[in-house]
């Protein structure tokens, strides 16, 4: 009791019996002050920031295949020491985006013909199955695909090809997820970075391709609305196969 009482003469301690009230009284006054005080946003770990910086640069082609990145340049760009840069680069090497060369730096790996073939083969297996399974398409799926198609049209009209590539990938991923097979969805998600990297490269090399992409997306959506599974699969196959030829530089 006396330990909780404020520092007043001992003789008045009994009079301070209600001190729990006054003691807890000031707390609300201080609580709003601390709650309203600006709290600095906690930054991700330094290695995570470097990882995100380099990965995004590779995906949106700021760091194109064949570019040599040095630890010093990356440390300065992100505002960190070299130690987290090394940690981030090791993660990116495991993902197959770069190749480390001791005392030289990290080489951004170009997309290989084998990688394109592997991605396209996996996409066809997953997306054709998903398109067939999506029929009859639930209203929620149709509505979501309509939103993504409208968004991609706006991005294309604004010339934001990188954003359009992201939305393109989301359009197909939504159909895959609609099947409810979590294993297939996770497998498809593993292709995300490779798809985006190839997609951005294609849209920059063939900016006229976006119009064809939008048309094919409309055709896929129309087939799903009509409940025509085989038609949806046919368009998906043509769509992805054409992508493979563009990625290899074989314009058709």
N, C-alpha and C positions, 0 to 999 in steps of 0.2 A: 504494500500500500504506500509506504513512505518512499520506496524506491521509485514509484511511478509519480510521486508528487513533485511539483515544480520546486526549485531551490528557494524555499521560504523558511523562516525560523521554525524550529521544531515545535514550538508552542502552538503554532497555528495549523499544524498538520491535520488535526481532526477536522478543522473547518474546510480543509481541502479534500474531504472525502469524495465529493462529486468530481474530482479531477479527471476520471475517465471521460466525462462529457467534454470539459474544456480541452483535454488533451486530444481527443478525437475531433474536436470542433475545428481547430486550425487546419487539420489534414485536408478537408475538401478545398480549402482556400488555396493550398499549395498544389493540390492535384491538378486543377485546371491549368495552373501556370506551367507545370511540367508537361501536361498534355498538349498545350498550345505551343510549347517551345519547338522550334524547327529541329527535326531529327534528320541528320545526314543520311541519305540513301546508302545502304550498304552495297559496295561494289562486289562483283564476283571476284574470285581469286585471280591473281595476275595471270596464271597459266591459262585459265579459262578465257580471259579477255584476249590473249594472244591467239589462242586456238580459234575463237569466233572470228577475229579480225582476218586471219589468214584464210580460213575456210570460206568465209563470205567472199573474199577477194578472188579466190579460185573459182567459186561457183558463178560469180557475176562477171568473170573474165577480166577483172582489174589485174590479176596475176594470171597471165595466160601460160599455156604449156610451153616449157622451155625457159621460163623466167627463173633466174637464180636469186633467191632471197637470202640475205645475210642476217645473222643474229643481231648485229648492231643496228641495222636499218629497222628491223621489226621492233626491237626494244625501244628505239626512239619514237617510232610511229605510234606505239601503244602507250608509251610512258612507263616502262617497267625496266627491271634489270635483265641481264641475259639469262639468268637461271630459269625463270619461268618460260622464256622463249624456247629454250632447249626442251623443256618438258612438253610444251605444246607441239613442237615440231615432231617429237617422237610419236605422239598420238596421231598426228596427220599422216605420218609415214605408215603406220599400221593400217590406216584406212585407205592407203594406196593413192593418196593425192600428191604426195611429194616423195622425193628420194634424198636422203641426207648424205652429204659428203663432208667428212671431218675436216675442219679448219677452212672449209670453202663456203658452205652454206647448204641451202635446201633447194633442190631443183623441182619446179612444178612439173609434174608428169603430164605429157599430152595424152589425150584420149586415144587409146589404141584400137585398132580394127577388131581385135579379139574382145575387148571390153564392150564395144558397140554390139558385136554379135551376141555376146552373153546377155546383155541387158535386153536386147530386142527379143531374144528367144524366151527369156523369163517373162517379159511383158506379155507376149502373145499367149503363153500358157495360162497366166493368171487372168489377164483381162478378157480373153475370149470365154473362159469358164465363168467369170464374174458376170459378163454381159448376158450369157444364157441363163444364169441363175437369177438375175435381177428381174426376170419376167415371171409373173406379172409384177410390174414396178409399183411399189407403194407410193402414195401421194407425196409423202415426205421426201422421198428420193427425187421425184420429178421436180418438186418445188426447189430443192437444193441445187439441182443441176441447172435449172432455169436461172437461179441467182448467180451461180458461178459463170454461166455463159454470158449473162448481161455484164458482169464485172469484167470479164476478159475482153469483151467488145469495147468497153470504156477505156481499159488500159491500152488496147491496141490503137484506138483512136488518138490517145494522148501520146503515143510513141514510146510507152514504157514497156519495152520488150522483156526486160528481166521480170517485172511483175506479171506480165502476161504468161511467161513460162511457168511461174509458180502456180498461177490459177489453172493453167492447162493441166498440170500435174494433179492438182486438187480435184479437178473434174473427174479424172480417171480413178483416182483413189477413192472417191465417194462411191462409185459403182462397185469397186472391189469390197469396200467395207459393208455395203448393203447386203452382201451375201451372208454375213454373220459368221464367217470362218476366221477366227482370230489368228490362226497359224498362217493362212494365206495373207491376211492383212499385214501381219508383221513382216512376212517375206517381202511383200510389195513395198513396205516402208523402208526396207533396207536398200532399195533401189533409188530412193529419193534423191540423194546427192548426185548420183551419176545421171539420173534423168534431168535434173535441173541444169547441170553443167552442159550436157549435150543440147538440151532445149534452148538455152540462152545462146550457145554458139550458133545453132541453126538459124534462130530468128535474126541474129545479127548478119549472118552470111546470106540469108534469103529472107529479107523483110517482107517480101510478097507472100511468103508461105503462111503468114498469120491469117490471111483471108481464107485460104483453103482449110486451115485448121478450124476456124470458126464454122465454116460450112459443114465440115465433117462432124463437129460436135453437135450441130443442129440436127444432122441426120441421125446420129446416135440417139439423141434425145427423142426425136420423132418416132424412131423404131421402138424405143422403150415405152413411150406413151401408147403406141398402137398395140403393144403386147407381142410384137414380132421379134422373137428371140433370134431367129436365124439371120434376119436382116441386120439386127444390132451386131451380131458376131461378125458378119461379113464386112460391115463398115469399120469395126474396130481393127480387123485384120488389115484392111487396106490402109487405114490410118497409121498404124504402127509400122507396117512394112515400108510405107513411103518415108517415114521417119528414119528408118535404118539406112535407106539409100542416101538421104540427105546427110546424115551423120558421117557417112563414108565419103561424102563429096561426090556421089554419083547423082547428079541432078536428073530428076525424071518428071 
